[in-house]
Amino acid sequence: MFQGPCYNLSNNGVSISSAITALQLKAGVNGPIEIMRASLTQSSITTSGQCLGGLIRKSAAATVTIAVAGTNLKKLNPAAPTADASLGTAATGFTASAEGSDSDLTTQRGFNTLNGWEYLPIPEERMMVPQAGICGLKFLSSPTSATWVAEIAFRELRGG
């Protein structure tokens, strides 16, 4: 089985207090991507609260802060090629200032803000994003205002 290069997309911790797309990932032109893991955690509050997060396919991109290669988008293997993911305000980035259009909600989970949310699916349940497709890691309900760290670990399937 072909094992493509793996990458991590992170917002590196930003203040979030509303139901928004925390991370957006747009697959590049060379192939689809497979979501290996996703998480939402916070580091600034100590009070328990309930929140809802999910992974969603988007039919139109949200407007986001552009991810920077080496800062927000990192190679998990330093020998891997540069990520094919498209970077831009309507592509790969973080903290949406305007939402696009959502299509398929692939997974959602309620979680306690003190514990955070970790999506670590078995291979058969991994979300696939088609070539040039877009997915988002989204707060589906308004979270407690905090410094939230959102991450998506993914594999690019560039052929094999």
MIFITOR-753782 format. One line per field, with one value per residue (C-alpha): z negated, x negated, y; residue in three letters; residue number from 1. Coordinates in steps of 0.25 Angstrom, whole numbers. Layout:
BEGIN
Z (Z:...) $
X (X:...) $
Y (Y:...) $
residu (ALA:...) $
num (NUM:...) $
END
This chain:
BEGIN
Z (0:4:-8:-4:-12:-25:-30:-42:-41:-54:-58:-68:-79:-76:-84:-79:-85:-74:-66:-54:-45:-54:-43:-28:-19:-4:4:15:30:29:21:9:-5:-17:-31:-41:-53:-58:-71:-79:-92:-100:-110:-117:-125:-137:-137:-132:-120:-109:-94:-81:-70:-57:-43:-31:-16:-10:3:2:-6:-18:-18:-27:-32:-22:-28:-26:-22:-33:-44:-43:-32:-36:-30:-40:-32:-29:-16:-11:1:-1:-4:8:0:6:-3:-3:-9:-2:-4:-15:-28:-41:-49:-39:-38:-29:-27:-14:-11:-18:-12:-19:-34:-35:-50:-62:-77:-89:-99:-112:-110:-121:-113:-99:-87:-80:-67:-64:-55:-51:-36:-31:-37:-33:-25:-11:-4:11:20:19:8:-5:-19:-32:-47:-53:-66:-64:-76:-83:-91:-104:-101:-102:-94:-86:-79:-67:-59:-47:-43:-29:-18:-4:6:19:26:24) $
X (0:-5:-9:-9:-16:-10:-8:-3:6:7:12:1:11:20:32:45:59:69:74:64:55:43:34:37:29:30:24:14:15:7:16:26:22:26:28:20:23:30:31:36:30:28:18:24:36:38:53:61:70:77:73:76:66:66:59:66:65:67:73:68:56:57:48:36:23:13:4:-11:-19:-29:-21:-6:-8:-20:-26:-25:-37:-48:-51:-37:-34:-28:-13:-4:7:12:9:17:29:39:30:21:21:27:38:49:53:65:70:72:82:81:85:83:81:72:71:75:73:77:65:61:53:43:41:41:45:36:40:32:40:37:33:46:52:42:48:43:43:43:32:34:45:46:49:50:48:59:66:80:84:78:66:62:53:39:26:29:20:26:18:20:10:11:5:4:8:0:1:-6) $
Y (0:14:22:37:48:53:67:74:87:95:109:109:114:126:132:127:130:127:115:116:108:107:100:99:90:90:78:81:78:65:56:55:55:46:51:43:51:64:71:83:87:99:105:117:113:104:104:92:95:87:89:82:80:73:70:75:75:89:92:107:111:120:133:129:134:128:116:118:106:102:110:105:94:85:73:61:55:65:58:59:68:82:80:80:86:100:112:124:132:123:110:105:114:116:124:128:142:138:124:118:107:93:80:67:67:54:54:62:60:67:69:76:88:83:70:75:66:56:50:37:28:14:14:10:22:33:45:46:59:59:65:81:78:86:81:88:86:94:98:94:102:114:110:117:128:123:120:108:99:93:82:73:62:57:49:53:42:47:34:21) $
residu (MET:PHE:GLN:GLY:PRO:CYS:TYR:ASN:LEU:SER:ASN:ASN:GLY:VAL:SER:ILE:SER:SER:ALA:ILE:THR:ALA:LEU:GLN:LEU:LYS:ALA:GLY:VAL:ASN:GLY:PRO:ILE:GLU:ILE:MET:ARG:ALA:SER:LEU:THR:GLN:SER:SER:ILE:THR:THR:SER:GLY:GLN:CYS:LEU:GLY:GLY:LEU:ILE:ARG:LYS:SER:ALA:ALA:ALA:THR:VAL:THR:ILE:ALA:VAL:ALA:GLY:THR:ASN:LEU:LYS:LYS:LEU:ASN:PRO:ALA:ALA:PRO:THR:ALA:ASP:ALA:SER:LEU:GLY:THR:ALA:ALA:THR:GLY:PHE:THR:ALA:SER:ALA:GLU:GLY:SER:ASP:SER:ASP:LEU:THR:THR:GLN:ARG:GLY:PHE:ASN:THR:LEU:ASN:GLY:TRP:GLU:TYR:LEU:PRO:ILE:PRO:GLU:GLU:ARG:MET:MET:VAL:PRO:GLN:ALA:GLY:ILE:CYS:GLY:LEU:LYS:PHE:LEU:SER:SER:PRO:THR:SER:ALA:THR:TRP:VAL:ALA:GLU:ILE:ALA:PHE:ARG:GLU:LEU:ARG:GLY:GLY) $
num (1:2:3:4:5:6:7:8:9:10:11:12:13:14:15:16:17:18:19:20:21:22:23:24:25:26:27:28:29:30:31:32:33:34:35:36:37:38:39:40:41:42:43:44:45:46:47:48:49:50:51:52:53:54:55:56:57:58:59:60:61:62:63:64:65:66:67:68:69:70:71:72:73:74:75:76:77:78:79:80:81:82:83:84:85:86:87:88:89:90:91:92:93:94:95:96:97:98:99:100:101:102:103:104:105:106:107:108:109:110:111:112:113:114:115:116:117:118:119:120:121:122:123:124:125:126:127:128:129:130:131:132:133:134:135:136:137:138:139:140:141:142:143:144:145:146:147:148:149:150:151:152:153:154:155:156:157:158:159:160) $
END
